[in-house]
Amino acid sequence: DPDLLVTKTVNSSFHGTPDLEAWLRSHGLTGVVVCGITTNHCCETTARVAGNLGLDTLFVLDATHTFHRVAPDGTVVPAELLAHVTAANLHGEFATVVSTDDVVGPV
């Protein structure tokens, strides 16, 4: 059983039920580690909100996944580029971008 199961209907874990921020603070937790799908949607939005809430936010880039996207002009933006841009958007402002090895050590 998870310690907390958040059910979300939008692209941030902080806009779901139960209230993730309230739960973290009630347990004396001051940070989050973000991973999951999709890198440039739910993961990035969750990291941005966490950073704005003043939480110490680690964004584990290699523990996220995204997909190619079609831009408004019809060109395909590769998933790798989207992930790279997400890392650039977040690092040093909303989160610290890290690898899985940084968080759990080499396997």
MMTF fields as JSON, N, C-alpha, C and O atoms, coordinates in Angstrom:
{
  "mmtfVersion": "1.0.0",
  "mmtfProducer": "UNKNOWN",
  "numBonds": 427,
  "numAtoms": 428,
  "numGroups": 107,
  "numChains": 1,
  "numModels": 1,
  "chainsPerModel": [1],
  "groupsPerChain": [107],
  "chainIdList": ["A"],
  "bondAtomList": [4, 2, 8, 6, 12, 10, 16, 14, 20, 18, 24, 22, 28, 26, 32, 30, 36, 34, 40, 38, 44, 42, 48, 46, 52, 50, 56, 54, 60, 58, 64, 62, 68, 66, 72, 70, 76, 74, 80, 78, 84, 82, 88, 86, 92, 90, 96, 94, 100, 98, 104, 102, 108, 106, 112, 110, 116, 114, 120, 118, 124, 122, 128, 126, 132, 130, 136, 134, 140, 138, 144, 142, 148, 146, 152, 150, 156, 154, 160, 158, 164, 162, 168, 166, 172, 170, 176, 174, 180, 178, 184, 182, 188, 186, 192, 190, 196, 194, 200, 198, 204, 202, 208, 206, 212, 210, 216, 214, 220, 218, 224, 222, 228, 226, 232, 230, 236, 234, 240, 238, 244, 242, 248, 246, 252, 250, 256, 254, 260, 258, 264, 262, 268, 266, 272, 270, 276, 274, 280, 278, 284, 282, 288, 286, 292, 290, 296, 294, 300, 298, 304, 302, 308, 306, 312, 310, 316, 314, 320, 318, 324, 322, 328, 326, 332, 330, 336, 334, 340, 338, 344, 342, 348, 346, 352, 350, 356, 354, 360, 358, 364, 362, 368, 366, 372, 370, 376, 374, 380, 378, 384, 382, 388, 386, 392, 390, 396, 394, 400, 398, 404, 402, 408, 406, 412, 410, 416, 414, 420, 418, 424, 422],
  "bondOrderList": [1, 1, 1, 1, 1, 1, 1, 1, 1, 1, 1, 1, 1, 1, 1, 1, 1, 1, 1, 1, 1, 1, 1, 1, 1, 1, 1, 1, 1, 1, 1, 1, 1, 1, 1, 1, 1, 1, 1, 1, 1, 1, 1, 1, 1, 1, 1, 1, 1, 1, 1, 1, 1, 1, 1, 1, 1, 1, 1, 1, 1, 1, 1, 1, 1, 1, 1, 1, 1, 1, 1, 1, 1, 1, 1, 1, 1, 1, 1, 1, 1, 1, 1, 1, 1, 1, 1, 1, 1, 1, 1, 1, 1, 1, 1, 1, 1, 1, 1, 1, 1, 1, 1, 1, 1, 1],
  "groupList": [{"groupName": "ASP", "atomNameList": ["N", "CA", "C", "O"], "elementList": ["N", "C", "C", "O"], "formalChargeList": [0, 0, 0, 0], "bondAtomList": [1, 0, 2, 1, 3, 2], "bondOrderList": [1, 1, 2], "singleLetterCode": "D", "chemCompType": "L-PEPTIDE LINKING"}, {"groupName": "PRO", "atomNameList": ["N", "CA", "C", "O"], "elementList": ["N", "C", "C", "O"], "formalChargeList": [0, 0, 0, 0], "bondAtomList": [1, 0, 2, 1, 3, 2], "bondOrderList": [1, 1, 2], "singleLetterCode": "P", "chemCompType": "L-PEPTIDE LINKING"}, {"groupName": "LEU", "atomNameList": ["N", "CA", "C", "O"], "elementList": ["N", "C", "C", "O"], "formalChargeList": [0, 0, 0, 0], "bondAtomList": [1, 0, 2, 1, 3, 2], "bondOrderList": [1, 1, 2], "singleLetterCode": "L", "chemCompType": "L-PEPTIDE LINKING"}, {"groupName": "VAL", "atomNameList": ["N", "CA", "C", "O"], "elementList": ["N", "C", "C", "O"], "formalChargeList": [0, 0, 0, 0], "bondAtomList": [1, 0, 2, 1, 3, 2], "bondOrderList": [1, 1, 2], "singleLetterCode": "V", "chemCompType": "L-PEPTIDE LINKING"}, {"groupName": "THR", "atomNameList": ["N", "CA", "C", "O"], "elementList": ["N", "C", "C", "O"], "formalChargeList": [0, 0, 0, 0], "bondAtomList": [1, 0, 2, 1, 3, 2], "bondOrderList": [1, 1, 2], "singleLetterCode": "T", "chemCompType": "L-PEPTIDE LINKING"}, {"groupName": "LYS", "atomNameList": ["N", "CA", "C", "O"], "elementList": ["N", "C", "C", "O"], "formalChargeList": [0, 0, 0, 0], "bondAtomList": [1, 0, 2, 1, 3, 2], "bondOrderList": [1, 1, 2], "singleLetterCode": "K", "chemCompType": "L-PEPTIDE LINKING"}, {"groupName": "ASN", "atomNameList": ["N", "CA", "C", "O"], "elementList": ["N", "C", "C", "O"], "formalChargeList": [0, 0, 0, 0], "bondAtomList": [1, 0, 2, 1, 3, 2], "bondOrderList": [1, 1, 2], "singleLetterCode": "N", "chemCompType": "L-PEPTIDE LINKING"}, {"groupName": "SER", "atomNameList": ["N", "CA", "C", "O"], "elementList": ["N", "C", "C", "O"], "formalChargeList": [0, 0, 0, 0], "bondAtomList": [1, 0, 2, 1, 3, 2], "bondOrderList": [1, 1, 2], "singleLetterCode": "S", "chemCompType": "L-PEPTIDE LINKING"}, {"groupName": "PHE", "atomNameList": ["N", "CA", "C", "O"], "elementList": ["N", "C", "C", "O"], "formalChargeList": [0, 0, 0, 0], "bondAtomList": [1, 0, 2, 1, 3, 2], "bondOrderList": [1, 1, 2], "singleLetterCode": "F", "chemCompType": "L-PEPTIDE LINKING"}, {"groupName": "HIS", "atomNameList": ["N", "CA", "C", "O"], "elementList": ["N", "C", "C", "O"], "formalChargeList": [0, 0, 0, 0], "bondAtomList": [1, 0, 2, 1, 3, 2], "bondOrderList": [1, 1, 2], "singleLetterCode": "H", "chemCompType": "L-PEPTIDE LINKING"}, {"groupName": "GLY", "atomNameList": ["N", "CA", "C", "O"], "elementList": ["N", "C", "C", "O"], "formalChargeList": [0, 0, 0, 0], "bondAtomList": [1, 0, 2, 1, 3, 2], "bondOrderList": [1, 1, 2], "singleLetterCode": "G", "chemCompType": "PEPTIDE LINKING"}, {"groupName": "GLU", "atomNameList": ["N", "CA", "C", "O"], "elementList": ["N", "C", "C", "O"], "formalChargeList": [0, 0, 0, 0], "bondAtomList": [1, 0, 2, 1, 3, 2], "bondOrderList": [1, 1, 2], "singleLetterCode": "E", "chemCompType": "L-PEPTIDE LINKING"}, {"groupName": "ALA", "atomNameList": ["N", "CA", "C", "O"], "elementList": ["N", "C", "C", "O"], "formalChargeList": [0, 0, 0, 0], "bondAtomList": [1, 0, 2, 1, 3, 2], "bondOrderList": [1, 1, 2], "singleLetterCode": "A", "chemCompType": "L-PEPTIDE LINKING"}, {"groupName": "TRP", "atomNameList": ["N", "CA", "C", "O"], "elementList": ["N", "C", "C", "O"], "formalChargeList": [0, 0, 0, 0], "bondAtomList": [1, 0, 2, 1, 3, 2], "bondOrderList": [1, 1, 2], "singleLetterCode": "W", "chemCompType": "L-PEPTIDE LINKING"}, {"groupName": "ARG", "atomNameList": ["N", "CA", "C", "O"], "elementList": ["N", "C", "C", "O"], "formalChargeList": [0, 0, 0, 0], "bondAtomList": [1, 0, 2, 1, 3, 2], "bondOrderList": [1, 1, 2], "singleLetterCode": "R", "chemCompType": "L-PEPTIDE LINKING"}, {"groupName": "CYS", "atomNameList": ["N", "CA", "C", "O"], "elementList": ["N", "C", "C", "O"], "formalChargeList": [0, 0, 0, 0], "bondAtomList": [1, 0, 2, 1, 3, 2], "bondOrderList": [1, 1, 2], "singleLetterCode": "C", "chemCompType": "L-PEPTIDE LINKING"}, {"groupName": "ILE", "atomNameList": ["N", "CA", "C", "O"], "elementList": ["N", "C", "C", "O"], "formalChargeList": [0, 0, 0, 0], "bondAtomList": [1, 0, 2, 1, 3, 2], "bondOrderList": [1, 1, 2], "singleLetterCode": "I", "chemCompType": "L-PEPTIDE LINKING"}],
  "groupTypeList": [0, 1, 0, 2, 2, 3, 4, 5, 4, 3, 6, 7, 7, 8, 9, 10, 4, 1, 0, 2, 11, 12, 13, 2, 14, 7, 9, 10, 2, 4, 10, 3, 3, 3, 15, 10, 16, 4, 4, 6, 9, 15, 15, 11, 4, 4, 12, 14, 3, 12, 10, 6, 2, 10, 2, 0, 4, 2, 8, 3, 2, 0, 12, 4, 9, 4, 8, 9, 14, 3, 12, 1, 0, 10, 4, 3, 3, 1, 12, 11, 2, 2, 12, 9, 3, 4, 12, 12, 6, 2, 9, 10, 11, 8, 12, 4, 3, 3, 7, 4, 0, 0, 3, 3, 10, 1, 3],
  "groupIdList": [1, 2, 3, 4, 5, 6, 7, 8, 9, 10, 11, 12, 13, 14, 15, 16, 17, 18, 19, 20, 21, 22, 23, 24, 25, 26, 27, 28, 29, 30, 31, 32, 33, 34, 35, 36, 37, 38, 39, 40, 41, 42, 43, 44, 45, 46, 47, 48, 49, 50, 51, 52, 53, 54, 55, 56, 57, 58, 59, 60, 61, 62, 63, 64, 65, 66, 67, 68, 69, 70, 71, 72, 73, 74, 75, 76, 77, 78, 79, 80, 81, 82, 83, 84, 85, 86, 87, 88, 89, 90, 91, 92, 93, 94, 95, 96, 97, 98, 99, 100, 101, 102, 103, 104, 105, 106, 107],
  "secStructList": [7, 7, 1, 7, 7, 7, 3, 3, 1, 1, 1, 7, 6, 6, 1, 3, 3, 1, 7, 2, 2, 2, 2, 2, 2, 2, 6, 6, 7, 7, 3, 3, 3, 3, 3, 3, 3, 7, 0, 0, 0, 0, 0, 2, 2, 2, 2, 2, 2, 2, 2, 2, 6, 6, 7, 3, 3, 3, 3, 3, 3, 3, 3, 3, 3, 7, 7, 7, 3, 3, 7, 6, 6, 1, 7, 3, 3, 7, 2, 2, 2, 2, 2, 2, 2, 2, 2, 2, 2, 2, 5, 6, 6, 6, 5, 3, 3, 3, 7, 2, 2, 2, 2, 2, 7, 7, 7],
  "xCoordList": [0.836, 0.0, 0.873, 1.844, 0.538, 1.318, 1.051, -0.014, 2.011, 1.802, 0.72, -0.063, 0.687, -0.304, -0.575, 0.358, -1.823, -2.209, -2.968, -4.064, -2.37, -2.987, -3.693, -3.09, -4.945, -5.703, -5.774, -6.31, -5.228, -5.195, -5.967, -6.073, -6.507, -7.264, -6.662, -7.176, -5.585, -4.855, -3.384, -3.024, -2.525, -1.129, -0.178, 1.025, -0.661, 0.224, -0.272, -1.468, 0.642, 0.281, -0.16, -0.731, 0.099, -0.308, -1.732, -2.223, -2.4, -3.792, -4.633, -5.328, -4.562, -5.3, -5.826, -5.739, -6.369, -6.849, -6.247, -6.179, -5.813, -5.785, -4.733, -3.997, -4.67, -3.783, -2.336, -1.958, -1.533, -0.149, 0.68, 1.415, 0.574, 1.368, 1.039, 1.949, -0.233, -0.634, -0.097, 0.378, -0.17, 0.326, 1.828, 2.305, 2.573, 4.027, 4.371, 5.179, 3.746, 4.057, 3.641, 4.344, 2.515, 2.066, 3.001, 3.013, 3.781, 4.755, 6.176, 7.132, 6.315, 7.629, 8.538, 9.757, 7.959, 8.76, 8.914, 7.951, 10.137, 10.424, 10.824, 11.207, 10.741, 11.151, 10.443, 9.799, 10.585, 10.014, 11.025, 11.918, 10.862, 11.638, 10.622, 9.702, 10.8, 9.82, 10.333, 11.459, 9.491, 9.756, 8.407, 7.385, 8.385, 7.129, 6.944, 7.906, 5.683, 5.299, 4.259, 3.355, 4.3, 5.274, 6.195, 5.797, 7.419, 8.462, 8.018, 8.115, 7.53, 7.252, 5.824, 5.435, 5.047, 3.687, 3.557, 3.875, 3.102, 2.825, 4.066, 4.007, 5.172, 6.391, 6.89, 7.189, 6.977, 7.46, 6.523, 6.986, 5.222, 4.274, 4.348, 4.336, 4.425, 4.559, 5.822, 5.791, 6.93, 8.184, 8.077, 8.574, 7.445, 7.281, 6.454, 6.813, 5.356, 4.514, 5.274, 5.23, 5.964, 6.75, 7.78, 7.935, 8.486, 9.466, 8.82, 9.361, 7.672, 6.965, 6.482, 6.354, 6.213, 5.79, 6.966, 6.78, 8.178, 9.368, 9.898, 10.715, 9.448, 9.951, 11.269, 11.478, 12.154, 13.399, 13.013, 12.556, 13.199, 12.674, 13.794, 14.577, 13.862, 14.79, 13.991, 12.983, 14.436, 13.783, 14.686, 15.751, 14.267, 15.103, 14.839, 13.963, 15.606, 15.342, 15.308, 14.433, 16.247, 16.27, 15.218, 15.129, 14.43, 13.316, 11.984, 10.951, 12.039, 10.827, 10.804, 11.799, 9.662, 9.547, 8.588, 7.606, 8.879, 7.975, 7.904, 8.533, 7.155, 6.894, 7.132, 7.086, 7.382, 7.484, 6.175, 5.099, 6.295, 5.109, 5.118, 6.179, 3.943, 3.822, 3.611, 2.671, 4.486, 4.415, 3.308, 2.822, 2.91, 1.854, 2.154, 1.238, 3.443, 3.791, 3.854, 4.189, 3.535, 3.511, 4.803, 4.829, 5.874, 7.124, 7.048, 6.316, 7.802, 7.834, 8.999, 10.138, 8.689, 9.718, 10.061, 9.2, 11.311, 11.691, 11.592, 11.841, 11.23, 11.103, 12.387, 12.338, 13.524, 14.806, 14.987, 15.491, 14.576, 14.677, 13.708, 14.065, 12.507, 11.545, 12.079, 11.954, 12.669, 13.238, 14.393, 14.521, 15.225, 16.364, 15.893, 16.457, 14.878, 14.333, 13.672, 13.809, 12.959, 12.373, 13.458, 13.302, 14.552, 15.661, 16.197, 16.471, 16.345, 16.829, 15.833, 16.23, 14.54, 13.508, 13.522, 13.325, 13.751, 13.615, 14.871, 14.806, 16.018, 17.243, 17.659, 17.789, 17.862, 18.354, 17.281, 17.552, 16.075, 14.99, 13.872, 13.488, 13.354, 12.262, 12.743, 12.129, 13.823, 14.281, 15.769, 16.392, 16.31, 17.649, 17.48, 16.914, 17.973, 17.856, 18.985, 20.161, 18.599, 19.556, 19.289, 18.334, 20.157, 19.963, 19.526, 19.606, 19.071, 18.703, 19.892, 19.736, 21.084, 22.287, 22.53, 22.985, 22.233, 22.407, 21.509, 21.868, 20.337, 19.349, 19.534, 19.505, 19.723, 19.785, 21.149, 21.352, 22.078, 23.395, 23.411, 22.356, 24.596, 24.704, 24.189, 24.335, 23.591, 23.035, 24.08, 23.825],
  "yCoordList": [-1.194, 0.0, 1.248, 1.324, 2.225, 3.461, 4.287, 4.174, 5.11, 6.044, 7.053, 7.477, 7.432, 8.387, 8.079, 7.862, 8.058, 7.865, 9.114, 9.388, 9.868, 11.09, 10.769, 10.212, 11.112, 10.977, 12.352, 13.287, 12.475, 13.772, 13.742, 12.711, 14.911, 15.02, 16.078, 16.326, 16.69, 17.668, 17.294, 16.249, 18.122, 17.737, 18.08, 18.188, 18.255, 18.436, 17.591, 17.558, 16.914, 16.117, 16.985, 16.481, 18.275, 19.183, 19.685, 20.452, 19.265, 19.642, 18.375, 18.118, 17.601, 16.354, 16.159, 17.055, 14.988, 14.68, 13.357, 12.407, 13.293, 14.377, 15.431, 15.273, 16.487, 17.623, 17.212, 17.032, 17.068, 16.606, 17.569, 17.139, 18.854, 19.819, 19.718, 19.663, 19.692, 19.598, 18.324, 18.34, 17.212, 15.942, 15.999, 15.569, 16.53, 16.637, 17.464, 17.054, 18.626, 19.536, 18.928, 19.098, 18.226, 17.614, 16.504, 16.139, 15.972, 14.933, 15.477, 14.708, 16.793, 17.42, 17.23, 17.35, 16.934, 16.711, 18.016, 18.762, 18.286, 19.575, 19.459, 20.452, 18.257, 18.092, 16.938, 16.106, 16.916, 15.842, 15.415, 16.172, 14.189, 13.65, 13.335, 12.542, 13.964, 13.823, 12.86, 12.987, 11.895, 10.973, 10.526, 10.715, 9.941, 9.442, 9.804, 10.05, 9.832, 10.103, 11.211, 11.12, 12.186, 12.475, 13.606, 14.519, 13.514, 14.446, 15.896, 16.656, 16.273, 17.685, 18.096, 19.226, 17.227, 17.584, 17.445, 18.378, 16.308, 16.114, 16.266, 16.905, 15.688, 15.765, 17.204, 17.692, 17.877, 19.267, 20.165, 21.002, 20.01, 20.852, 20.593, 21.535, 19.335, 19.011, 19.637, 20.188, 19.559, 20.145, 21.661, 22.241, 22.304, 23.763, 24.174, 25.118, 23.473, 23.807, 23.545, 24.365, 22.422, 22.117, 23.207, 23.662, 23.623, 24.698, 25.994, 26.692, 26.317, 27.536, 27.469, 28.504, 26.273, 26.101, 26.114, 26.017, 26.234, 26.289, 24.936, 24.846, 23.88, 22.551, 22.295, 22.759, 21.557, 21.121, 20.049, 18.968, 20.354, 19.504, 18.906, 19.628, 17.583, 16.863, 16.299, 15.623, 16.572, 16.087, 15.038, 15.36, 13.781, 12.66, 12.429, 11.651, 13.112, 13.14, 11.758, 11.481, 10.883, 9.558, 8.611, 7.456, 9.088, 8.314, 8.932, 8.731, 9.691, 10.203, 9.707, 9.198, 9.864, 9.452, 10.391, 10.849, 10.67, 11.462, 10.871, 9.853, 11.499, 11.004, 12.119, 13.297, 11.761, 12.766, 13.566, 13.036, 14.859, 15.717, 16.425, 16.714, 16.697, 17.456, 18.915, 19.252, 19.781, 21.215, 21.85, 21.229, 23.061, 23.729, 23.836, 23.872, 23.888, 23.988, 22.626, 22.543, 21.559, 20.222, 19.443, 18.249, 20.078, 19.354, 18.488, 18.796, 17.415, 16.52, 16.925, 17.051, 17.124, 17.43, 16.116, 15.516, 15.665, 14.378, 14.389, 15.408, 13.258, 13.111, 13.512, 14.15, 13.142, 13.46, 14.974, 15.454, 15.724, 17.184, 17.753, 18.663, 17.23, 17.698, 17.489, 18.374, 16.331, 16.057, 16.999, 17.488, 17.254, 18.157, 19.577, 20.235, 20.034, 21.373, 21.442, 22.446, 20.393, 20.366, 20.508, 21.272, 19.779, 19.876, 21.304, 21.825, 21.934, 23.315, 24.271, 25.208, 24.035, 24.892, 24.831, 25.847, 23.66, 23.451, 23.712, 24.298, 23.282, 23.247, 24.633, 25.58, 24.712, 25.945, 26.972, 27.968, 26.747, 27.689, 27.013, 27.487, 25.926, 25.214, 23.948, 23.499, 23.376, 22.079, 21.923, 22.735, 20.863, 20.422, 19.155, 18.167, 19.193, 18.032, 17.064, 17.431, 15.817, 14.79, 13.509, 13.416, 12.522, 11.193, 10.224, 10.533, 9.065, 8.025, 7.675, 7.513, 7.557, 7.256, 8.309, 7.979, 9.575, 10.64, 10.436, 10.792, 9.859, 9.71, 8.411, 8.414, 7.299, 6.0, 5.333, 4.282, 5.922, 5.324, 4.339, 3.896, 3.989, 3.038, 1.661, 1.224, 0.997, -0.343, -1.388, -2.582],
  "zCoordList": [0.0, 0.0, 0.0, 0.753, -0.837, -0.848, 0.404, 1.011, 0.786, 1.889, 1.527, 2.377, 0.25, -0.244, -1.706, -2.479, -2.085, -3.476, -3.909, -3.42, -4.832, -5.335, -6.641, -7.558, -6.724, -7.966, -8.59, -7.995, -9.798, -10.449, -11.753, -12.417, -12.103, -13.342, -14.262, -15.353, -13.822, -14.628, -14.612, -14.071, -15.19, -15.405, -14.266, -14.503, -13.049, -11.903, -10.745, -10.454, -10.093, -8.918, -7.748, -6.782, -7.828, -6.762, -6.939, -6.111, -8.005, -8.231, -8.286, -9.269, -7.233, -7.148, -5.743, -4.904, -5.496, -4.158, -3.712, -4.492, -2.468, -1.49, -1.849, -2.823, -1.07, -1.29, -0.999, 0.159, -2.054, -1.908, -1.071, -0.181, -1.341, -0.561, 0.923, 1.75, 1.276, 2.684, 3.313, 4.449, 2.574, 3.1, 3.347, 4.397, 2.38, 2.541, 3.778, 4.61, 3.881, 4.998, 6.336, 7.333, 6.373, 7.628, 8.09, 9.266, 7.163, 7.491, 7.602, 7.699, 7.589, 7.741, 6.541, 6.662, 5.382, 4.178, 3.413, 3.239, 2.955, 2.327, 0.865, 0.246, 0.309, -1.075, -1.749, -1.11, -3.069, -3.882, -4.931, -5.311, -5.387, -6.498, -7.593, -7.391, -8.751, -9.826, -10.89, -11.37, -11.25, -12.353, -12.895, -12.235, -14.078, -14.626, -16.085, -16.812, -16.496, -17.877, -17.844, -17.013, -18.623, -19.661, -19.219, -18.496, -19.673, -19.266, -19.37, -18.407, -20.546, -20.845, -20.523, -20.819, -19.936, -19.537, -18.025, -17.289, -17.565, -16.152, -15.272, -14.222, -15.69, -14.878, -14.782, -13.692, -15.922, -15.906, -15.113, -14.338, -15.289, -14.563, -13.068, -12.276, -12.674, -11.248, -10.671, -9.571, -11.398, -10.925, -10.811, -9.845, -11.768, -11.716, -10.498, -9.794, -10.249, -9.099, -7.803, -6.886, -7.719, -6.518, -6.248, -5.115, -7.307, -7.148, -6.692, -5.835, -7.257, -6.866, -5.427, -4.772, -4.923, -3.534, -2.567, -1.354, -3.105, -2.255, -1.842, -0.926, -2.5, -2.174, -2.886, -4.007, -2.234, -2.858, -3.872, -3.5, -5.151, -6.206, -7.042, -7.659, -7.057, -7.917, -9.081, -8.876, -10.3, -11.508, -12.118, -12.644, -12.051, -12.489, -13.983, -14.359, -14.812, -16.246, -16.883, -17.702, -16.52, -17.14, -16.556, -16.972, -15.603, -15.058, -15.485, -14.846, -16.584, -17.213, -18.655, -19.171, -19.283, -20.686, -21.394, -20.811, -22.644, -23.469, -24.869, -25.155, -25.718, -27.064, -28.073, -27.719, -29.309, -30.371, -30.399, -30.122, -30.741, -30.839, -32.186, -32.739, -32.703, -33.94, -33.576, -32.856, -34.075, -33.82, -34.665, -35.61, -34.34, -35.111, -36.608, -37.43, -36.955, -38.384, -39.071, -40.252, -38.338, -38.912, -38.77, -39.068, -38.323, -38.138, -36.888, -35.948, -36.892, -35.739, -34.842, -35.292, -33.57, -32.575, -31.877, -31.234, -31.996, -31.403, -29.875, -29.23, -29.321, -27.871, -27.148, -26.096, -27.707, -27.067, -26.936, -25.92, -27.962, -27.917, -26.878, -26.131, -26.83, -25.837, -24.418, -23.571, -24.16, -22.836, -22.536, -21.413, -23.521, -23.354, -23.025, -22.152, -23.716, -23.473, -22.105, -21.407, -21.709, -20.372, -19.313, -18.36, -19.477, -18.517, -18.462, -17.38, -19.617, -19.658, -19.004, -18.311, -19.225, -18.628, -17.106, -16.439, -16.564, -15.124, -14.318, -13.238, -14.832, -14.03, -13.546, -14.322, -12.239, -11.641, -11.337, -10.667, -11.813, -11.518, -10.737, -9.668, -11.252, -10.587, -9.892, -8.924, -10.374, -9.887, -10.156, -10.84, -9.602, -9.949, -10.779, -10.311, -12.006, -12.883, -12.554, -12.547, -12.282, -11.866, -12.645, -13.416, -12.425, -13.012, -11.915, -10.726, -12.33, -11.373, -10.488, -9.277, -11.083, -10.297, -9.227, -8.131, -9.525, -8.533, -7.318, -6.196, -7.561, -6.488, -5.715, -4.485, -6.424, -5.752, -5.816, -5.208, -6.537, -6.696, -7.841, -8.296, -8.313, -9.422, -9.033, -7.892, -9.992, -9.724, -10.034, -9.88]
}
